Amino acid sequence: MRSKERNDACMMEFLYFPEDKSEYIPAIITLLFFIVLACVAMIFIIKASRKEEEKTDHAHSQIEQHEKEY
């Protein structure tokens, strides 16, 4: 039983809840920064994917048109 209590105590060292809540501000700013960056990256990937889809559709329609001619 004592070893489990000691393991729990060791794991609790990693948790830190500051008394001064202003210490959370840099973490929140960093979190918001990376969320915005992730959203921008997602929008960029979606736009690039749509462009590739249009190119593929155009190439596919040209191939179908070419096959109909023969």
C-alpha positions in Angstrom: 0.0 0.0 0.0 2.8 2.4 0.8 4.4 2.0 -2.7 1.1 3.1 -4.3 1.0 6.2 -2.1 4.6 7.0 -3.0 3.8 6.6 -6.7 0.8 8.9 -6.4 3.0 11.5 -4.6 5.6 11.3 -7.3 3.0 11.9 -10.0 1.6 14.9 -8.2 4.9 16.7 -8.5 4.1 17.3 -12.2 0.9 19.1 -11.4 1.2 22.7 -10.6 -1.7 25.0 -9.9 -0.3 28.5 -9.2 -1.9 30.7 -6.5 -1.4 33.7 -8.8 -3.7 33.1 -11.7 -1.9 35.6 -13.8 0.7 32.9 -14.5 -2.0 31.3 -16.8 -1.9 34.3 -19.1 1.2 33.3 -21.2 -0.1 29.8 -21.5 -3.5 31.0 -22.7 -1.9 33.4 -25.2 0.3 30.6 -26.5 -2.7 28.2 -26.8 -4.7 30.8 -28.7 -1.7 31.5 -31.0 -1.4 27.8 -32.0 -5.2 27.4 -32.4 -5.2 30.4 -34.8 -2.2 28.9 -36.6 -3.9 25.5 -36.9 -7.1 27.2 -38.3 -5.0 29.1 -40.9 -3.2 25.9 -41.9 -6.5 24.1 -42.2 -8.0 26.8 -44.5 -4.8 26.8 -46.6 -5.0 23.0 -47.0 -8.7 23.1 -47.9 -8.1 25.8 -50.6 -5.2 23.9 -52.0 -7.3 20.7 -52.1 -10.1 22.5 -53.9 -7.7 23.7 -56.6 -6.3 20.2 -57.0 -9.8 18.9 -57.3 -10.6 21.4 -60.0 -7.4 20.5 -61.9 -8.2 16.8 -61.6 -11.8 17.3 -62.8 -10.6 19.3 -65.8 -8.0 16.7 -66.7 -10.6 13.9 -66.3 -13.1 15.7 -68.5 -10.5 16.2 -71.2 -9.6 12.5 -71.1 -13.3 11.6 -71.4 -13.7 14.0 -74.3 -10.6 12.6 -76.0 -11.9 9.0 -75.6 -15.2 9.9 -77.1 -13.5 11.2 -80.2 -11.9 7.8 -80.9 
